[in-house]
Amino acid sequence: MLTISIGAASVLAQQFPASDSTMVFTPSDPQLVRPHAYSPEKHVWGIDFDLSNNGFGMGFFFRHEYDEEFSGMINFTISDVKDNNEVEQYDWYGNSVVPGKLNRLLLMPLFASMQYRLFKDDIADNFRPYIAGGLGPTMILVAPYATYTPAVDISGNPYMQQNQIDFFTSMKYAQLRYTFGGFIGAGLFFGSPQGSMTGLSFRYLYVPYAHGIEVMQGGSMNTFGGLFLTITFAGFL
């Protein structure tokens, strides 16, 4: 009986060798486990489309996430500028014209800004509200809209005839003015924090220019900006 027990134990020992605790699993592909698959991406780029009382604008931005709540951004935007006294009219040929307008303006701010994410622990990651603010240098491009020459109507009354300059021709005579501005705003991002995102925000932009720029005859503008509705499309680097 003892002989049978010893023989059975010997057979089991041969079929199930003792494990070696020094053996360590190493994946054949070193990239099998990737660190960024377990943490959010830190760098984001995107395109902004702006809508305001002045018309349309477009911009680009780069964002770096410092942590789950704070992000730093660099924004560059180009948008149209209009005087509140502008009244667009159409001539007999269907061409638009703004009587009394002297210059067309483009606002081009370059802002460094900060974003703070709200309600991080209360709202899912695919819905991320935030507040933001930024400051930076701003360029104002000034290009002639029209020239005015003395003329006489059919009744013999003198008047100033407006000679409109098309956009691309006016760019040849454009000049830049430099100032400083800033904005505050709030918005939210939709989408996965590790994929493409869409955003919607409101921003109030304030750009003072002490010297003033004449847009309409008989007056000048000393502040630029206003309320902007911005739609954002972003992706990760």
C-alpha positions in Angstrom: 0.0 0.0 0.0 2.9 2.3 0.9 4.5 1.5 -2.5 1.4 2.5 -4.4 1.1 5.9 -2.6 4.8 6.8 -3.2 4.4 5.9 -6.9 1.3 8.0 -7.3 3.0 11.0 -5.7 5.9 10.5 -8.0 3.6 10.6 -11.1 1.8 13.8 -10.0 5.1 15.5 -9.4 6.2 14.8 -12.9 2.9 16.0 -14.4 2.7 19.3 -12.4 6.1 20.7 -11.9 6.6 23.4 -9.2 6.1 27.0 -10.4 9.1 29.3 -10.7 8.3 32.6 -9.0 11.2 34.3 -10.8 9.4 34.1 -14.2 8.1 37.5 -15.4 5.7 38.1 -18.3 7.1 40.5 -20.9 4.9 41.4 -23.9 6.4 40.7 -27.3 5.3 44.2 -28.4 6.7 47.0 -26.1 3.8 49.3 -27.3 1.2 46.8 -26.1 0.6 48.9 -23.0 0.6 52.6 -23.7 0.6 55.1 -20.9 -1.7 57.7 -22.7 -4.4 55.1 -23.0 -5.0 55.6 -19.3 -4.8 59.4 -18.9 -6.4 62.3 -20.8 -4.5 64.0 -23.7 -2.8 67.2 -22.7 -2.6 69.2 -26.0 -5.6 70.3 -28.0 -5.8 72.4 -31.2 -8.9 73.7 -32.8 -10.8 76.2 -35.0 -13.3 78.8 -33.8 -16.1 80.3 -35.9 -17.4 83.6 -34.4 -20.7 85.4 -34.9 -21.4 88.9 -33.6 -23.2 92.2 -34.5 -20.2 93.0 -36.6 -20.5 89.9 -38.7 -18.4 86.7 -38.9 -15.0 85.9 -37.7 -12.6 82.9 -37.7 -9.8 81.9 -35.4 -7.4 79.2 -34.3 -6.2 78.1 -30.8 -3.9 75.8 -29.0 -4.7 74.5 -25.5 -2.5 72.8 -22.9 -4.2 71.0 -20.0 -2.3 71.5 -16.7 -4.7 69.3 -14.7 -8.3 68.2 -14.8 -9.6 71.8 -14.1 -7.1 74.3 -15.4 -6.0 74.8 -19.0 -3.9 77.5 -20.7 -4.7 78.7 -24.3 -3.3 80.8 -27.1 -6.0 82.2 -29.4 -5.7 84.1 -32.7 -8.9 85.5 -34.3 -9.8 87.6 -37.3 -13.2 89.3 -37.3 -15.0 92.1 -39.0 -15.7 95.5 -37.4 -18.6 97.8 -38.0 -19.7 101.2 -36.8 -23.2 101.3 -35.1 -24.1 104.0 -37.6 -23.6 101.9 -40.6 -26.7 101.4 -42.8 -26.2 99.0 -45.8 -28.0 100.0 -49.0 -28.1 98.6 -52.5 -27.7 100.4 -55.8 -29.7 99.9 -59.0 -27.3 97.0 -59.9 -27.7 95.1 -56.6 -24.4 96.1 -55.2 -24.2 96.8 -51.5 -22.9 100.1 -50.3 -22.7 101.9 -46.9 -23.2 105.7 -47.5 -20.6 107.8 -45.6 -18.3 104.9 -44.8 -14.6 105.7 -45.0 -12.7 102.7 -43.8 -13.2 98.9 -43.4 -11.6 97.3 -40.3 -10.5 93.9 -39.3 -9.8 93.0 -35.6 -7.0 90.6 -35.0 -6.3 89.8 -31.3 -3.7 87.3 -30.1 -4.7 86.3 -26.5 -3.1 84.2 -23.8 -6.0 82.9 -21.8 -6.9 80.5 -18.9 -9.9 78.1 -18.7 -11.3 76.7 -15.5 -13.6 73.7 -15.7 -16.8 73.8 -13.7 -18.5 70.9 -11.8 -15.8 68.4 -12.6 -17.0 65.9 -10.0 -20.7 66.4 -10.7 -21.0 66.2 -14.5 -19.9 63.4 -16.9 -16.6 64.0 -18.8 -18.4 64.3 -22.2 -20.1 67.5 -21.0 -17.6 70.0 -19.7 -18.7 73.6 -18.8 -16.0 76.2 -18.2 -15.3 79.9 -17.6 -12.4 81.7 -19.3 -10.5 84.9 -19.5 -7.6 86.3 -21.5 -5.4 89.2 -22.4 -3.0 90.1 -25.2 -1.9 92.3 -28.0 -4.4 93.2 -30.7 -3.9 94.4 -34.3 -6.5 96.5 -36.1 -6.2 96.5 -39.9 -7.5 99.7 -41.5 -8.2 99.6 -45.2 -10.0 102.3 -47.3 -13.7 101.6 -48.1 -14.3 104.5 -50.5 -13.1 107.8 -51.7 -15.2 110.9 -52.0 -15.0 113.5 -54.8 -17.1 116.7 -55.3 -19.9 116.4 -57.8 -23.1 118.1 -58.9 -26.5 116.5 -59.3 -29.0 117.1 -62.2 -30.5 120.0 -60.3 -27.1 121.7 -59.9 -26.7 120.9 -56.2 -23.2 120.0 -55.1 -22.6 116.8 -53.2 -19.8 114.4 -52.4 -19.8 111.4 -54.7 -18.8 108.1 -53.1 -16.5 105.9 -55.1 -16.4 102.5 -53.4 -13.1 100.4 -53.4 -13.4 96.7 -53.6 -12.0 94.6 -50.8 -8.9 93.1 -52.5 -7.9 96.5 -53.9 -8.3 98.2 -50.5 -5.9 95.6 -49.0 -3.1 97.2 -51.0 -3.5 100.3 -49.0 -4.2 98.7 -45.6 -2.4 99.9 -42.5 -2.1 98.3 -39.0 -2.8 99.8 -35.7 -1.6 98.2 -32.4 -3.3 98.1 -29.0 -4.1 95.7 -26.2 -7.3 94.0 -25.2 -9.0 91.1 -23.4 -12.0 89.0 -23.0 -14.1 87.0 -20.5 -16.4 84.2 -21.4 -18.1 81.0 -20.5 -18.9 77.9 -22.6 -18.9 74.1 -22.7 -17.3 71.3 -24.6 -19.1 68.2 -25.9 -17.4 64.9 -26.8 -14.9 62.4 -25.4 -11.9 63.9 -23.5 -9.8 61.5 -25.6 -11.3 62.3 -29.0 -12.6 65.1 -31.2 -14.7 67.8 -29.4 -17.3 70.4 -30.3 -17.7 73.5 -28.2 -20.1 76.4 -27.8 -19.3 79.6 -25.9 -20.1 83.3 -25.3 -17.3 85.8 -25.0 -17.3 89.5 -24.4 -14.3 91.1 -26.1 -13.0 94.6 -25.1 -10.3 96.3 -27.1 -9.7 100.1 -26.4 -7.8 102.3 -28.9 -7.2 105.8 -27.4 -6.4 107.5 -30.7 -9.6 106.5 -32.4 -10.2 105.3 -35.9 -12.5 107.0 -38.4 -14.9 104.4 -39.9 -17.8 106.7 -40.8 -17.5 110.4 -41.9 -17.7 112.8 -39.0 -16.8 110.3 -36.2 -14.3 107.8 -34.9 -14.3 104.6 -32.9 -12.3 104.2 -29.7 -13.4 100.8 -28.5 -13.8 97.5 -30.4 -15.2 94.1 -29.6 -18.6 93.2 -28.2 -20.4 90.0 -27.5 -19.4 86.9 -29.6 -21.0 83.5 -30.0 -18.3 81.0 -30.8 -18.6 77.5 -32.2 -15.4 75.4 -31.7 -14.2 72.2 -33.4 -11.2 70.7 -31.7 -8.9 67.6 -31.8 -6.0 66.3 -29.8 -2.4 66.2 -30.8 
